[in-house]
Amino acid sequence: MSASQIILGCMGFGGGWNRDPIQTEYVKQAHNAVEAALANGINMFDYADIYAFGKAEIVFGQVLKNKPIIRENIIIQSKSGIRLDDEESGVPARYDFSKPYILESVEGILTRLEIDYLDILLLHRPDTLMNWGSPCYH
């Protein structure tokens, strides 16, 4: 399967970066976003284990559960390697690319998405060559 040239970044799924419970409305919003993406030829979806404290993946997992047929026609990419400073603030504290942490993170990703495999796993870290002064980062 070829990946679409545009990827839907799913960081905004699942409500805010807080510990509030997932609401039915969040699942509806994600479902609508996924349907719109698929209708426009977008078949690749990007996550990270830290997005909305994992709620982004849980919501997408609910979309897949409600429409399991789409799983074989999409590419799911997730990222791992950022540890938050604590459970409340959600501020990235450090990178952890150790084997135990990555394995634990991937198990969590698969559990939250309710899938058996990821298509792509990336190590989540900033690009040191990126120009932060560029207008697109402001």
Disulfide bonds with the S-S distance in Angstrom:
none
